[in-house]
Amino acid sequence: MRQAGTYSGILSGGISGKTGPHLLPLARIKKIMKKSGEAVKMISGESPIVFSKACELFIKELTQRSWMVTMQSKRRTLNKEDVASAVMATDLFDFLVNLVSESPLEMDTSKYS
Amino acid sequence: MEKVVSEAEELPKAIVRRVVKEKLSECSPDYDFNVHKDALLAFSESARIFIHYLSATANNICKESKRQTMNAEDVFKALEEIEFSEFVKPLGASLAEFKKKNAGKKVDQSRKMRRKRRENRGFICRKRNQNQAKETG
């Protein structure tokens, strides 16, 4: 859900005008960042904003590549196997290989912290 | 199947869904599409791991520069390092726009504060005069 308040409207426009106010809640992003490792303690005010937008671009990139797999199979429903195929086929997504080789719901997240 | 990651640490499902559907509308404007909920979960988890990966890389860069606080420059360098350099330009533009809007907001806020202080002073003076008038009158 969009967070109303301080940040709503600040990033309206952005890269694609259609997206309107920034999408991903900054507090949540900060929480995830701090779980990246014990060393990540201090984050400047602008960093979560960059992360929020980077995340959006990343999801779009992964979506596009996954959709290409769906289309090649002449289907209209994008499923998780398409995402896995896209990850395996793209060097850029090597860091996700462990995620897709297990079921997302059973993933052991401690590997990544 | 048990979820390993708590909901508080996940990215909001509705937002991930919106980003995915927006992209699919661009990719296939003339055709119907559908996204399985497991695929949405996969996108959400992938994005979370992306944040971890990018954070850890940016943090290393920050430490190498002997600083304690990770900043936007560290993140841009990290993106180059993990081969997502095509993100740097649009992110730079987005950040510049945010700073511009935020600067405007800060100026407005300080103007509002000054106005409020002036009004308060005016109110206090009027109140004092009224009280003095009552005492002498």
gemmi code that builds the backbone of each chain (N, CA, C; Angstrom):
import gemmi

chains = {
    "A": [
        ("MET", (0.857, -1.210, 0.000), (0.000, 0.000, 0.000), (0.872, 1.230, 0.000)),
        ("ARG", (0.440, 2.297, -0.605), (1.217, 3.535, -0.615), (1.209, 4.141, 0.779)),
        ("GLN", (2.314, 4.748, 1.131), (2.386, 5.440, 2.414), (1.977, 6.865, 2.195)),
        ("ALA", (0.986, 7.293, 2.916), (0.591, 8.700, 2.805), (1.469, 9.521, 3.727)),
        ("GLY", (1.418, 10.832, 3.625), (2.181, 11.636, 4.579), (3.397, 12.272, 3.934)),
        ("THR", (4.493, 12.280, 4.683), (5.676, 13.047, 4.306), (6.124, 12.837, 2.873)),
        ("TYR", (6.185, 11.588, 2.452), (6.815, 11.318, 1.176), (5.849, 11.243, 0.012)),
        ("SER", (4.569, 11.246, 0.255), (3.648, 11.106, -0.874), (3.768, 12.343, -1.746)),
        ("GLY", (3.830, 12.122, -3.001), (3.907, 13.249, -3.934), (5.310, 13.716, -4.210)),
        ("ILE", (6.266, 13.358, -3.346), (7.621, 13.888, -3.536), (8.225, 13.355, -4.815)),
        ("LEU", (7.995, 12.062, -5.088), (8.595, 11.505, -6.280), (7.574, 11.367, -7.401)),
        ("SER", (6.555, 12.171, -7.377), (5.581, 12.057, -8.465), (6.287, 12.475, -9.743)),
        ("GLY", (6.017, 11.751, -10.795), (6.783, 11.999, -12.017), (7.858, 10.957, -12.071)),
        ("GLY", (8.996, 11.234, -11.554), (10.083, 10.250, -11.541), (10.450, 9.840, -12.952)),
        ("ILE", (10.743, 8.577, -13.075), (11.213, 8.110, -14.372), (10.025, 7.982, -15.325)),
        ("SER", (8.986, 7.317, -14.844), (7.794, 7.224, -15.678), (6.692, 7.985, -14.963)),
        ("GLY", (6.179, 8.994, -15.618), (5.179, 9.856, -14.980), (3.999, 9.077, -14.459)),
        ("LYS", (3.750, 7.895, -15.069), (2.577, 7.117, -14.690), (2.653, 6.615, -13.252)),
        ("THR", (3.877, 6.445, -12.735), (3.977, 5.806, -11.425), (3.519, 6.734, -10.294)),
        ("GLY", (3.492, 8.047, -10.528), (2.989, 8.927, -9.479), (3.916, 8.945, -8.285)),
        ("PRO", (3.398, 9.066, -7.075), (4.258, 9.098, -5.882), (5.075, 7.819, -5.810)),
        ("HIS", (6.229, 7.899, -5.099), (7.073, 6.702, -5.073), (6.313, 5.553, -4.441)),
        ("LEU", (6.686, 4.317, -4.852), (5.848, 3.184, -4.541), (6.240, 2.467, -3.266)),
        ("LEU", (7.519, 2.166, -3.120), (7.916, 1.264, -2.059), (8.179, 2.024, -0.762)),
        ("PRO", (7.579, 1.538, 0.347), (7.710, 2.275, 1.609), (9.156, 2.333, 2.077)),
        ("LEU", (9.617, 3.551, 2.358), (11.026, 3.756, 2.689), (11.420, 3.067, 3.985)),
        ("ALA", (10.514, 3.052, 4.950), (10.829, 2.425, 6.241), (11.087, 0.931, 6.057)),
        ("ARG", (10.268, 0.313, 5.192), (10.442, -1.120, 4.937), (11.766, -1.394, 4.269)),
        ("ILE", (12.116, -0.527, 3.307), (13.376, -0.679, 2.587), (14.551, -0.549, 3.549)),
        ("LYS", (14.438, 0.444, 4.442), (15.510, 0.653, 5.430), (15.683, -0.594, 6.285)),
        ("LYS", (14.560, -1.191, 6.652), (14.599, -2.392, 7.498), (15.331, -3.515, 6.776)),
        ("ILE", (14.995, -3.702, 5.499), (15.624, -4.762, 4.713), (17.115, -4.479, 4.553)),
        ("MET", (17.459, -3.215, 4.317), (18.866, -2.846, 4.136), (19.671, -3.174, 5.384)),
        ("LYS", (19.077, -2.874, 6.541), (19.815, -3.080, 7.784), (19.989, -4.568, 8.082)),
        ("LYS", (19.156, -5.389, 7.455), (19.309, -6.826, 7.642), (20.321, -7.423, 6.676)),
        ("SER", (20.932, -6.567, 5.849), (21.872, -7.072, 4.854), (23.162, -7.521, 5.482)),
        ("GLY", (23.391, -7.064, 6.673), (24.629, -7.461, 7.339), (24.801, -6.608, 8.562)),
        ("GLU", (25.590, -7.067, 9.507), (25.792, -6.309, 10.753), (26.431, -4.973, 10.476)),
        ("ALA", (27.229, -4.929, 9.392), (27.989, -3.713, 9.121), (27.126, -2.545, 8.654)),
        ("VAL", (25.951, -2.856, 8.102), (25.129, -1.757, 7.577), (24.374, -1.102, 8.717)),
        ("LYS", (24.888, 0.031, 9.173), (24.250, 0.692, 10.322), (23.681, 2.046, 9.946)),
        ("MET", (24.544, 2.872, 9.310), (24.124, 4.247, 9.054), (23.828, 4.431, 7.569)),
        ("ILE", (22.656, 4.967, 7.330), (22.237, 5.167, 5.941), (21.789, 6.610, 5.782)),
        ("SER", (22.293, 7.271, 4.743), (21.894, 8.671, 4.543), (20.413, 8.739, 4.181)),
        ("GLY", (19.826, 9.898, 4.339), (18.402, 10.086, 4.089), (17.986, 9.766, 2.663)),
        ("GLU", (18.916, 10.022, 1.731), (18.548, 9.836, 0.332), (18.678, 8.385, -0.129)),
        ("SER", (19.442, 7.567, 0.591), (19.689, 6.188, 0.123), (18.418, 5.359, -0.054)),
        ("PRO", (17.495, 5.347, 0.915), (16.287, 4.531, 0.699), (15.497, 4.955, -0.530)),
        ("ILE", (15.577, 6.235, -0.865), (14.856, 6.716, -2.054), (15.467, 6.109, -3.308)),
        ("VAL", (16.791, 6.090, -3.359), (17.485, 5.485, -4.500), (17.162, 3.991, -4.555)),
        ("PHE", (17.140, 3.353, -3.392), (16.836, 1.925, -3.342), (15.415, 1.639, -3.820)),
        ("SER", (14.484, 2.485, -3.388), (13.086, 2.296, -3.762), (12.937, 2.273, -5.284)),
        ("LYS", (13.565, 3.257, -5.925), (13.459, 3.354, -7.377), (14.247, 2.231, -8.054)),
        ("ALA", (15.407, 1.867, -7.489), (16.223, 0.791, -8.051), (15.435, -0.519, -8.016)),
        ("CYS", (14.714, -0.702, -6.908), (13.886, -1.893, -6.733), (12.815, -1.966, -7.813)),
        ("GLU", (12.187, -0.841, -8.054), (11.130, -0.764, -9.055), (11.701, -1.138, -10.426)),
        ("LEU", (12.854, -0.574, -10.767), (13.489, -0.860, -12.055), (13.870, -2.336, -12.143)),
        ("PHE", (14.338, -2.881, -11.018), (14.740, -4.281, -10.994), (13.531, -5.192, -11.236)),
        ("ILE", (12.440, -4.916, -10.536), (11.242, -5.740, -10.700), (10.766, -5.676, -12.157)),
        ("LYS", (10.822, -4.491, -12.748), (10.400, -4.335, -14.141), (11.287, -5.147, -15.086)),
        ("GLU", (12.587, -5.130, -14.835), (13.529, -5.875, -15.674), (13.243, -7.368, -15.584)),
        ("LEU", (13.070, -7.846, -14.364), (12.808, -9.268, -14.152), (11.463, -9.665, -14.753)),
        ("THR", (10.481, -8.780, -14.607), (9.152, -9.030, -15.183), (9.251, -9.187, -16.697)),
        ("GLN", (9.976, -8.270, -17.328), (10.083, -8.296, -18.785), (10.704, -9.601, -19.265)),
        ("ARG", (11.778, -10.003, -18.621), (12.474, -11.223, -19.048), (11.633, -12.465, -18.778)),
        ("SER", (10.898, -12.444, -17.661), (10.030, -13.584, -17.338), (8.896, -13.670, -18.351)),
        ("TRP", (8.347, -12.532, -18.708), (7.244, -12.490, -19.666), (7.666, -13.033, -21.028)),
        ("MET", (8.932, -12.786, -21.404), (9.436, -13.315, -22.678), (9.381, -14.832, -22.677)),
        ("VAL", (9.678, -15.431, -21.534), (9.609, -16.888, -21.409), (8.155, -17.351, -21.539)),
        ("THR", (7.247, -16.613, -20.889), (5.817, -16.957, -20.955), (5.328, -16.926, -22.402)),
        ("MET", (5.709, -15.850, -23.103), (5.283, -15.670, -24.494), (5.826, -16.780, -25.398)),
        ("GLN", (7.089, -17.152, -25.154), (7.703, -18.208, -25.965), (6.937, -19.515, -25.820)),
        ("SER", (6.357, -19.733, -24.648), (5.581, -20.954, -24.417), (4.127, -20.756, -24.836)),
        ("LYS", (3.836, -19.624, -25.476), (2.493, -19.313, -25.974), (1.444, -19.348, -24.859)),
        ("ARG", (1.800, -18.848, -23.718), (0.860, -18.764, -22.612), (0.564, -17.312, -22.289)),
        ("ARG", (-0.486, -17.107, -21.495), (-0.832, -15.739, -21.091), (-0.739, -15.561, -19.584)),
        ("THR", (-0.396, -16.643, -18.892), (-0.251, -16.530, -17.436), (1.211, -16.715, -17.061)),
        ("LEU", (1.773, -15.674, -16.449), (3.159, -15.700, -16.021), (3.215, -16.488, -14.709)),
        ("ASN", (3.974, -17.577, -14.704), (4.073, -18.345, -13.455), (5.509, -18.337, -12.928)),
        ("LYS", (5.700, -18.953, -11.769), (7.005, -18.819, -11.123), (8.109, -19.558, -11.861)),
        ("GLU", (7.729, -20.566, -12.656), (8.737, -21.272, -13.452), (9.310, -20.362, -14.533)),
        ("ASP", (8.481, -19.436, -15.013), (8.962, -18.467, -16.013), (9.997, -17.553, -15.366)),
        ("VAL", (9.736, -17.165, -14.127), (10.687, -16.305, -13.395), (11.996, -17.079, -13.206)),
        ("ALA", (11.875, -18.357, -12.823), (13.075, -19.188, -12.609), (13.876, -19.317, -13.905)),
        ("SER", (13.164, -19.539, -15.014), (13.853, -19.667, -16.306), (14.583, -18.391, -16.669)),
        ("ALA", (13.921, -17.257, -16.429), (14.532, -15.958, -16.750), (15.803, -15.757, -15.927)),
        ("VAL", (15.744, -16.144, -14.660), (16.910, -15.998, -13.778), (18.063, -16.864, -14.272)),
        ("MET", (17.748, -18.124, -14.607), (18.793, -19.056, -15.042), (19.411, -18.610, -16.358)),
        ("ALA", (18.607, -17.964, -17.200), (19.087, -17.590, -18.530), (19.860, -16.272, -18.549)),
        ("THR", (19.849, -15.545, -17.444), (20.448, -14.194, -17.434), (21.585, -14.124, -16.411)),
        ("ASP", (22.786, -13.823, -16.913), (23.952, -13.699, -16.012), (23.743, -12.657, -14.930)),
        ("LEU", (23.051, -11.595, -15.322), (22.805, -10.477, -14.421), (22.092, -10.918, -13.134)),
        ("PHE", (21.302, -12.000, -13.259), (20.496, -12.456, -12.122), (21.129, -13.654, -11.406)),
        ("ASP", (22.447, -13.807, -11.571), (23.140, -14.921, -10.912), (22.914, -14.954, -9.402)),
        ("PHE", (22.800, -13.777, -8.789), (22.640, -13.727, -7.337), (21.300, -14.300, -6.872)),
        ("LEU", (20.402, -14.552, -7.835), (19.086, -15.104, -7.488), (19.012, -16.618, -7.691)),
        ("VAL", (20.112, -17.200, -8.136), (20.085, -18.618, -8.498), (19.645, -19.499, -7.328)),
        ("ASN", (20.134, -19.177, -6.140), (19.743, -19.985, -4.978), (18.266, -19.875, -4.673)),
        ("LEU", (17.715, -18.693, -4.895), (16.300, -18.464, -4.615), (15.428, -19.346, -5.503)),
        ("VAL", (15.731, -19.388, -6.795), (14.853, -20.102, -7.720), (15.098, -21.606, -7.745)),
        ("SER", (16.196, -22.027, -7.185), (16.437, -23.465, -7.178), (15.679, -24.148, -6.050)),
        ("GLU", (15.088, -23.305, -5.128), (14.195, -23.849, -4.105), (12.864, -23.188, -4.317)),
        ("SER", (11.800, -23.722, -3.667), (10.507, -23.042, -3.724), (10.641, -21.733, -2.961)),
        ("PRO", (10.125, -20.627, -3.502), (10.225, -19.334, -2.804), (9.702, -19.388, -1.376)),
        ("LEU", (8.679, -20.190, -1.141), (8.091, -20.207, 0.187), (8.943, -20.978, 1.183)),
        ("GLU", (9.823, -21.838, 0.659), (10.633, -22.608, 1.590), (12.033, -22.046, 1.711)),
        ("MET", (12.257, -20.903, 1.046), (13.602, -20.351, 0.982), (14.180, -20.074, 2.349)),
        ("ASP", (15.456, -20.409, 2.501), (16.164, -20.111, 3.739), (16.814, -18.754, 3.588)),
        ("THR", (16.237, -17.741, 4.206), (16.725, -16.384, 3.983), (18.009, -16.094, 4.746)),
        ("SER", (18.393, -16.946, 5.675), (19.590, -16.645, 6.465), (20.825, -16.667, 5.582)),
        ("LYS", (20.745, -17.319, 4.417), (21.890, -17.359, 3.501), (22.250, -15.972, 3.013)),
        ("TYR", (21.237, -15.106, 2.940), (21.447, -13.819, 2.302), (21.724, -12.711, 3.295)),
        ("SER", (21.687, -13.011, 4.587), (21.959, -11.941, 5.577), (23.397, -11.974, 6.035)),
    ],
    "B": [
        ("MET", (3.228, -25.338, 3.899), (4.501, -24.608, 3.668), (4.531, -23.399, 4.563)),
        ("GLU", (5.653, -23.221, 5.237), (5.751, -22.109, 6.183), (6.549, -20.985, 5.581)),
        ("LYS", (6.118, -19.753, 5.778), (6.877, -18.612, 5.278), (8.057, -18.376, 6.206)),
        ("VAL", (9.245, -18.253, 5.598), (10.425, -18.046, 6.429), (10.571, -16.571, 6.799)),
        ("VAL", (10.177, -15.708, 5.871), (10.340, -14.263, 6.087), (9.037, -13.693, 6.641)),
        ("SER", (9.135, -12.875, 7.697), (7.915, -12.289, 8.264), (7.369, -11.220, 7.312)),
        ("GLU", (6.078, -10.973, 7.425), (5.439, -9.999, 6.528), (6.038, -8.615, 6.662)),
        ("ALA", (6.496, -8.292, 7.873), (7.051, -6.948, 8.099), (8.325, -6.722, 7.298)),
        ("GLU", (8.972, -7.815, 6.869), (10.228, -7.657, 6.139), (10.022, -7.777, 4.638)),
        ("GLU", (8.808, -8.082, 4.229), (8.555, -8.238, 2.804), (8.189, -6.894, 2.221)),
        ("LEU", (8.311, -6.802, 0.892), (7.806, -5.622, 0.218), (6.287, -5.788, 0.063)),
        ("PRO", (5.536, -4.700, 0.149), (4.075, -4.807, 0.090), (3.596, -5.469, -1.195)),
        ("LYS", (2.758, -6.494, -1.036), (2.302, -7.289, -2.192), (1.604, -6.426, -3.234)),
        ("ALA", (0.761, -5.515, -2.773), (-0.042, -4.704, -3.699), (0.853, -3.855, -4.598)),
        ("ILE", (1.940, -3.379, -4.005), (2.833, -2.511, -4.766), (3.621, -3.327, -5.788)),
        ("VAL", (4.117, -4.488, -5.375), (4.851, -5.355, -6.301), (3.924, -5.724, -7.467)),
        ("ARG", (2.678, -6.044, -7.124), (1.693, -6.424, -8.157), (1.493, -5.281, -9.142)),
        ("ARG", (1.418, -4.059, -8.611), (1.189, -2.898, -9.473), (2.349, -2.679, -10.439)),
        ("VAL", (3.577, -2.800, -9.910), (4.765, -2.587, -10.754), (4.816, -3.643, -11.859)),
        ("VAL", (4.545, -4.903, -11.473), (4.585, -6.002, -12.444), (3.525, -5.791, -13.533)),
        ("LYS", (2.304, -5.452, -13.107), (1.215, -5.293, -14.083), (1.434, -4.094, -15.000)),
        ("GLU", (2.049, -3.062, -14.441), (2.362, -1.879, -15.252), (3.328, -2.253, -16.361)),
        ("LYS", (4.341, -3.063, -15.995), (5.350, -3.466, -16.973), (4.736, -4.379, -18.025)),
        ("LEU", (3.876, -5.285, -17.578), (3.249, -6.212, -18.520), (2.321, -5.474, -19.482)),
        ("SER", (1.667, -4.423, -18.999), (0.830, -3.603, -19.889), (1.667, -2.943, -20.964)),
        ("GLU", (2.894, -2.541, -20.590), (3.818, -1.962, -21.589), (4.259, -3.020, -22.588)),
        ("CYS", (4.596, -4.223, -22.055), (5.139, -5.289, -22.912), (4.070, -5.817, -23.870)),
        ("SER", (2.847, -5.903, -23.361), (1.770, -6.504, -24.159), (0.519, -5.641, -24.095)),
        ("PRO", (0.526, -4.494, -24.756), (-0.624, -3.600, -24.635), (-1.904, -4.154, -25.254)),
        ("ASP", (-1.730, -5.059, -26.261), (-2.912, -5.536, -26.970), (-3.451, -6.863, -26.461)),
        ("TYR", (-2.737, -7.494, -25.567), (-3.150, -8.824, -25.140), (-3.459, -8.858, -23.656)),
        ("ASP", (-4.343, -9.784, -23.307), (-4.616, -10.027, -21.886), (-3.446, -10.754, -21.281)),
        ("PHE", (-3.212, -10.528, -20.010), (-2.181, -11.290, -19.323), (-2.649, -11.589, -17.912)),
        ("ASN", (-2.012, -12.550, -17.307), (-2.320, -12.924, -15.939), (-1.016, -13.257, -15.219)),
        ("VAL", (-1.011, -13.015, -13.921), (0.189, -13.321, -13.152), (-0.187, -14.237, -11.995)),
        ("HIS", (0.437, -15.400, -11.940), (0.160, -16.343, -10.861), (0.700, -15.773, -9.553)),
        ("LYS", (-0.008, -16.086, -8.442), (0.421, -15.481, -7.176), (1.809, -15.955, -6.738)),
        ("ASP", (2.190, -17.166, -7.146), (3.544, -17.638, -6.803), (4.605, -16.832, -7.554)),
        ("ALA", (4.252, -16.376, -8.755), (5.185, -15.546, -9.520), (5.371, -14.198, -8.817)),
        ("LEU", (4.257, -13.647, -8.299), (4.343, -12.366, -7.581), (5.229, -12.516, -6.344)),
        ("LEU", (5.085, -13.649, -5.681), (5.918, -13.912, -4.503), (7.385, -13.985, -4.920)),
        ("ALA", (7.630, -14.650, -6.057), (9.000, -14.765, -6.568), (9.576, -13.377, -6.873)),
        ("PHE", (8.762, -12.489, -7.461), (9.227, -11.119, -7.756), (9.553, -10.376, -6.468)),
        ("SER", (8.675, -10.535, -5.495), (8.841, -9.841, -4.213), (10.115, -10.301, -3.504)),
        ("GLU", (10.304, -11.609, -3.455), (11.499, -12.156, -2.815), (12.766, -11.759, -3.571)),
        ("SER", (12.692, -11.792, -4.895), (13.853, -11.409, -5.710), (14.253, -9.971, -5.428)),
        ("ALA", (13.248, -9.106, -5.315), (13.528, -7.690, -5.053), (14.163, -7.520, -3.680)),
        ("ARG", (13.692, -8.305, -2.731), (14.252, -8.216, -1.373), (15.721, -8.624, -1.385)),
        ("ILE", (16.032, -9.690, -2.103), (17.416, -10.147, -2.187), (18.267, -9.143, -2.956)),
        ("PHE", (17.667, -8.507, -3.931), (18.363, -7.451, -4.673), (18.772, -6.327, -3.716)),
        ("ILE", (17.861, -5.943, -2.832), (18.171, -4.892, -1.857), (19.335, -5.333, -0.951)),
        ("HIS", (19.291, -6.580, -0.503), (20.373, -7.120, 0.343), (21.710, -7.010, -0.384)),
        ("TYR", (21.688, -7.519, -1.613), (22.898, -7.606, -2.430), (23.469, -6.205, -2.688)),
        ("LEU", (22.578, -5.294, -3.083), (22.996, -3.924, -3.389), (23.480, -3.211, -2.119)),
        ("SER", (22.772, -3.422, -1.012), (23.168, -2.811, 0.278), (24.549, -3.246, 0.690)),
        ("ALA", (24.769, -4.565, 0.625), (26.045, -5.115, 1.087), (27.180, -4.559, 0.226)),
        ("THR", (26.945, -4.482, -1.085), (27.967, -3.958, -1.998), (28.226, -2.483, -1.719)),
        ("ALA", (27.144, -1.709, -1.578), (27.285, -0.270, -1.312), (27.980, -0.040, 0.021)),
        ("ASN", (27.675, -0.886, 0.991), (28.282, -0.748, 2.311), (29.788, -0.986, 2.254)),
        ("ASN", (30.201, -1.977, 1.461), (31.638, -2.239, 1.309), (32.339, -1.034, 0.702)),
        ("ILE", (31.699, -0.445, -0.297), (32.265, 0.730, -0.961), (32.389, 1.885, 0.035)),
        ("CYS", (31.378, 2.037, 0.865), (31.366, 3.097, 1.878), (32.513, 2.897, 2.864)),
        ("LYS", (32.664, 1.662, 3.320), (33.725, 1.349, 4.293), (35.099, 1.586, 3.693)),
        ("GLU", (35.248, 1.250, 2.406), (36.535, 1.447, 1.733), (36.910, 2.916, 1.695)),
        ("SER", (35.888, 3.786, 1.658), (36.152, 5.230, 1.662), (36.263, 5.746, 3.090)),
        ("LYS", (36.309, 4.844, 4.040), (36.488, 5.159, 5.463), (35.372, 6.071, 5.998)),
        ("ARG", (34.144, 5.837, 5.536), (32.995, 6.581, 6.060), (32.071, 5.611, 6.779)),
        ("GLN", (31.206, 6.193, 7.630), (30.275, 5.358, 8.392), (28.892, 5.318, 7.757)),
        ("THR", (28.576, 6.390, 7.025), (27.207, 6.504, 6.513), (27.157, 6.264, 5.019)),
        ("MET", (26.361, 5.270, 4.628), (26.182, 4.948, 3.216), (25.399, 6.076, 2.552)),
        ("ASN", (25.879, 6.546, 1.406), (25.140, 7.604, 0.706), (24.805, 7.182, -0.725)),
        ("ALA", (24.139, 8.073, -1.453), (23.657, 7.745, -2.802), (24.813, 7.390, -3.737)),
        ("GLU", (25.930, 8.093, -3.608), (27.091, 7.814, -4.460), (27.576, 6.373, -4.297)),
        ("ASP", (27.584, 5.908, -3.065), (27.988, 4.521, -2.790), (27.055, 3.564, -3.521)),
        ("VAL", (25.754, 3.903, -3.507), (24.768, 3.033, -4.147), (24.981, 3.024, -5.667)),
        ("PHE", (25.260, 4.191, -6.230), (25.503, 4.258, -7.685), (26.724, 3.433, -8.071)),
        ("LYS", (27.790, 3.549, -7.260), (29.001, 2.768, -7.557), (28.715, 1.274, -7.418)),
        ("ALA", (27.898, 0.944, -6.418), (27.554, -0.464, -6.197), (26.795, -1.029, -7.400)),
        ("LEU", (25.894, -0.216, -7.949), (25.129, -0.644, -9.123), (26.067, -0.960, -10.283)),
        ("GLU", (27.096, -0.130, -10.456), (28.075, -0.386, -11.514), (28.789, -1.705, -11.240)),
        ("GLU", (29.138, -1.897, -9.989), (29.901, -3.087, -9.618), (29.105, -4.374, -9.850)),
        ("ILE", (27.806, -4.328, -9.586), (27.008, -5.553, -9.773), (26.374, -5.604, -11.168)),
        ("GLU", (26.917, -4.771, -12.061), (26.531, -4.777, -13.479), (25.107, -4.304, -13.752)),
        ("PHE", (24.606, -3.450, -12.892), (23.309, -2.815, -13.150), (23.521, -1.342, -13.500)),
        ("SER", (24.604, -1.080, -14.251), (24.945, 0.322, -14.524), (23.873, 1.051, -15.320)),
        ("GLU", (23.039, 0.319, -16.053), (21.979, 0.995, -16.826), (20.955, 1.666, -15.907)),
        ("PHE", (20.950, 1.309, -14.626), (20.017, 1.930, -13.683), (20.515, 3.292, -13.202)),
        ("VAL", (21.814, 3.516, -13.330), (22.415, 4.683, -12.669), (21.826, 6.004, -13.178)),
        ("LYS", (21.731, 6.119, -14.518), (21.245, 7.389, -15.077), (19.805, 7.713, -14.644)),
        ("PRO", (18.859, 6.779, -14.857), (17.486, 7.101, -14.429), (17.365, 7.336, -12.921)),
        ("LEU", (18.176, 6.641, -12.126), (18.126, 6.848, -10.674), (18.671, 8.215, -10.303)),
        ("GLY", (19.719, 8.629, -10.993), (20.304, 9.945, -10.756), (19.274, 11.032, -11.035)),
        ("ALA", (18.539, 10.860, -12.148), (17.504, 11.835, -12.523), (16.402, 11.871, -11.472)),
        ("SER", (16.013, 10.683, -11.018), (14.954, 10.574, -10.018), (15.362, 11.246, -8.707)),
        ("LEU", (16.615, 11.023, -8.304), (17.103, 11.602, -7.054), (17.194, 13.118, -7.158)),
        ("ALA", (17.660, 13.606, -8.336), (17.769, 15.054, -8.540), (16.399, 15.703, -8.425)),
        ("GLU", (15.381, 15.018, -8.987), (14.024, 15.559, -8.928), (13.514, 15.584, -7.495)),
        ("PHE", (13.817, 14.516, -6.757), (13.408, 14.460, -5.354), (14.041, 15.601, -4.564)),
        ("LYS", (15.331, 15.839, -4.806), (16.036, 16.888, -4.060), (15.445, 18.255, -4.380)),
        ("LYS", (15.089, 18.441, -5.660), (14.524, 19.730, -6.065), (13.198, 19.966, -5.344)),
        ("LYS", (12.368, 18.950, -5.344), (11.044, 19.085, -4.722), (11.173, 19.231, -3.221)),
        ("ASN", (12.113, 18.514, -2.635), (12.301, 18.561, -1.191), (12.847, 19.904, -0.757)),
        ("ALA", (13.723, 20.502, -1.593), (14.300, 21.812, -1.270), (13.178, 22.834, -1.231)),
        ("GLY", (12.294, 22.753, -2.212), (11.143, 23.650, -2.263), (10.291, 23.481, -1.031)),
        ("LYS", (10.091, 22.227, -0.633), (9.272, 21.915, 0.539), (9.909, 22.504, 1.792)),
        ("LYS", (11.251, 22.425, 1.899), (11.942, 22.935, 3.094), (11.767, 24.448, 3.168)),
        ("VAL", (11.904, 25.121, 2.005), (11.754, 26.582, 2.008), (10.345, 26.942, 2.454)),
        ("ASP", (9.354, 26.244, 1.896), (7.961, 26.516, 2.270), (7.756, 26.325, 3.764)),
        ("GLN", (8.349, 25.232, 4.275), (8.160, 24.925, 5.693), (8.757, 26.014, 6.565)),
        ("SER", (9.962, 26.506, 6.198), (10.579, 27.523, 7.064), (9.810, 28.832, 6.962)),
        ("ARG", (9.238, 29.087, 5.777), (8.415, 30.302, 5.644), (7.188, 30.186, 6.540)),
        ("LYS", (6.584, 29.006, 6.526), (5.378, 28.789, 7.339), (5.702, 28.975, 8.816)),
        ("MET", (6.888, 28.459, 9.231), (7.289, 28.568, 10.636), (7.458, 30.034, 11.004)),
        ("ARG", (8.109, 30.818, 10.129), (8.343, 32.236, 10.429), (7.017, 32.960, 10.539)),
        ("ARG", (6.094, 32.613, 9.622), (4.789, 33.286, 9.640), (4.057, 32.957, 10.931)),
        ("LYS", (4.132, 31.706, 11.313), (3.437, 31.253, 12.527), (4.015, 31.974, 13.749)),
        ("ARG", (5.355, 32.112, 13.763), (5.977, 32.788, 14.913), (5.546, 34.243, 14.979)),
        ("ARG", (5.458, 34.891, 13.792), (5.011, 36.295, 13.757), (3.598, 36.406, 14.283)),
        ("GLU", (2.750, 35.495, 13.832), (1.349, 35.526, 14.265), (1.250, 35.302, 15.768)),
        ("ASN", (2.044, 34.382, 16.272), (2.015, 34.097, 17.711), (2.448, 35.313, 18.507)),
        ("ARG", (3.505, 35.980, 17.988), (3.982, 37.177, 18.698), (2.874, 38.221, 18.713)),
        ("GLY", (2.214, 38.398, 17.554), (1.113, 39.357, 17.440), (0.022, 39.027, 18.434)),
        ("PHE", (-0.309, 37.751, 18.533), (-1.367, 37.305, 19.435), (-0.982, 37.610, 20.889)),
        ("ILE", (0.290, 37.295, 21.217), (0.750, 37.498, 22.596), (0.686, 38.984, 22.947)),
        ("CYS", (1.132, 39.842, 22.012), (1.100, 41.297, 22.287), (-0.330, 41.764, 22.498)),
        ("ARG", (-1.244, 41.295, 21.611), (-2.648, 41.737, 21.733), (-3.223, 41.289, 23.073)),
        ("LYS", (-2.926, 40.078, 23.459), (-3.449, 39.517, 24.728), (-2.929, 40.344, 25.913)),
        ("ARG", (-1.644, 40.669, 25.823), (-1.028, 41.425, 26.923), (-1.705, 42.785, 27.053)),
        ("ASN", (-1.897, 43.449, 25.887), (-2.554, 44.760, 25.894), (-3.962, 44.679, 26.458)),
        ("GLN", (-4.690, 43.631, 26.060), (-6.067, 43.455, 26.555), (-6.061, 43.305, 28.085)),
        ("ASN", (-5.137, 42.465, 28.568), (-5.065, 42.221, 30.020), (-4.728, 43.512, 30.770)),
        ("GLN", (-3.770, 44.259, 30.191), (-3.384, 45.507, 30.861), (-4.559, 46.473, 30.882)),
        ("ALA", (-5.296, 46.527, 29.756), (-6.460, 47.413, 29.664), (-7.483, 47.035, 30.730)),
        ("LYS", (-7.695, 45.740, 30.925), (-8.679, 45.279, 31.914), (-8.253, 45.705, 33.320)),
        ("GLU", (-6.956, 45.579, 33.574), (-6.453, 45.902, 34.920), (-6.583, 47.377, 35.238)),
        ("THR", (-6.237, 48.202, 34.222), (-6.274, 49.641, 34.481), (-7.692, 50.182, 34.369)),
        ("GLY", (-8.508, 49.609, 33.517), (-9.864, 50.104, 33.193), (-10.922, 49.837, 34.233)),
    ],
}
model = gemmi.Model(1)
for chain_id, residues in chains.items():
    chain = gemmi.Chain(chain_id)
    for i, (resn, *xyz) in enumerate(residues, 1):
        res = gemmi.Residue()
        res.name, res.seqid = resn, gemmi.SeqId(i, " ")
        for name, pos in zip(("N", "CA", "C"), xyz):
            atom = gemmi.Atom()
            atom.name, atom.element = name, gemmi.Element(name[0])
            atom.pos, atom.b_iso = gemmi.Position(*pos), 0.0
            res.add_atom(atom)
        chain.add_residue(res)
    model.add_chain(chain)
structure = gemmi.Structure()
structure.add_model(model)
structure.setup_entities()
